[in-house]
Amino acid sequence: MYRVKDAVLRDGQAMVVENTRARGWQRLVAKRADQSVSPTGCVLTKYGFKRLQCDVAEGSAACMDVKRSDDVKGWLAVVYD
């Protein structure tokens, strides 16, 4: 979970983390995620979990964001279908 413009929080999957020896990690490249429709009777969404899918741009390319480490607000555990 990371902050984008206007302090909006967005979910994404970490793809690349840039590390430096002196300062720890600095930047994160994330594949942007959007909420997805849940199948009927999904146990996880029944108990409040978010169902996410890759946000796709024109031409079927995944949308990516590059964020600074101070924009990251939390990490999510992910369960894949």
C-alpha positions as CSV (number, residue, x, y, z in Angstrom):
1,M,0.0,0.0,0.0
2,Y,1.5,3.3,-1.0
3,R,0.6,7.0,-1.3
4,V,0.0,8.6,-4.7
5,K,-1.1,12.2,-5.6
6,D,-3.5,14.0,-3.2
7,A,-2.6,11.5,-0.3
8,V,-4.7,8.8,-1.9
9,L,-3.6,5.2,-0.9
10,R,-3.2,2.6,-3.6
11,D,-2.5,-1.1,-3.6
12,G,0.2,-2.7,-5.7
13,Q,2.6,-5.6,-6.0
14,A,6.3,-4.8,-5.3
15,M,8.3,-5.7,-8.4
16,V,11.7,-4.1,-7.8
17,V,13.2,-2.5,-4.7
18,E,16.3,-0.3,-5.1
19,N,18.7,-0.7,-2.2
20,T,21.7,1.4,-1.3
21,R,24.3,0.2,1.2
22,A,24.3,3.4,3.3
23,R,20.6,4.3,3.4
24,G,18.7,1.0,3.0
25,W,16.0,0.8,0.4
26,Q,15.1,4.0,-1.5
27,R,12.6,3.3,-4.3
28,L,9.9,0.8,-5.1
29,V,8.6,-0.2,-8.5
30,A,5.1,-1.5,-8.0
31,K,2.6,-3.1,-10.4
32,R,-0.6,-1.2,-9.8
33,A,-3.6,-3.1,-8.5
34,D,-7.3,-2.3,-8.6
35,Q,-10.2,-4.0,-6.8
36,S,-11.8,-6.9,-8.6
37,V,-15.2,-8.5,-8.6
38,S,-15.4,-11.4,-6.2
39,P,-16.9,-14.7,-7.2
40,T,-20.2,-15.7,-5.4
41,G,-19.5,-17.2,-2.0
42,C,-15.8,-16.2,-1.8
43,V,-14.8,-16.9,1.8
44,L,-12.1,-14.3,1.9
45,T,-14.2,-11.3,0.7
46,K,-17.0,-12.4,3.0
47,Y,-14.7,-11.6,5.9
48,G,-13.6,-8.2,4.6
49,F,-10.5,-9.0,2.5
50,K,-9.9,-7.1,-0.7
51,R,-9.8,-8.9,-4.0
52,L,-7.3,-7.3,-6.3
53,Q,-6.3,-7.6,-9.9
54,C,-3.5,-6.1,-12.0
55,D,-4.5,-2.6,-13.4
56,V,-4.0,-2.8,-17.2
57,A,-3.3,0.1,-19.5
58,E,-4.1,0.2,-23.2
59,G,-2.5,-2.6,-25.1
60,S,-2.6,-5.1,-22.1
61,A,0.5,-3.6,-20.4
62,A,0.5,-3.5,-16.6
63,C,0.4,-0.1,-15.0
64,M,3.5,0.6,-12.9
65,D,4.3,3.2,-10.3
66,V,7.8,4.2,-8.9
67,K,7.5,5.4,-5.3
68,R,10.0,6.6,-2.7
69,S,10.3,4.6,0.5
70,D,8.5,7.2,2.6
71,D,5.4,6.9,0.3
72,V,5.0,3.3,1.3
73,K,2.4,3.1,4.1
74,G,2.1,-0.7,4.7
75,W,2.7,-4.2,3.4
76,L,-0.1,-6.7,2.6
77,A,0.0,-10.4,2.8
78,V,-1.2,-11.8,-0.6
79,V,-3.0,-15.1,-1.3
80,Y,-3.1,-15.9,-5.1
81,D,-6.1,-17.7,-6.7
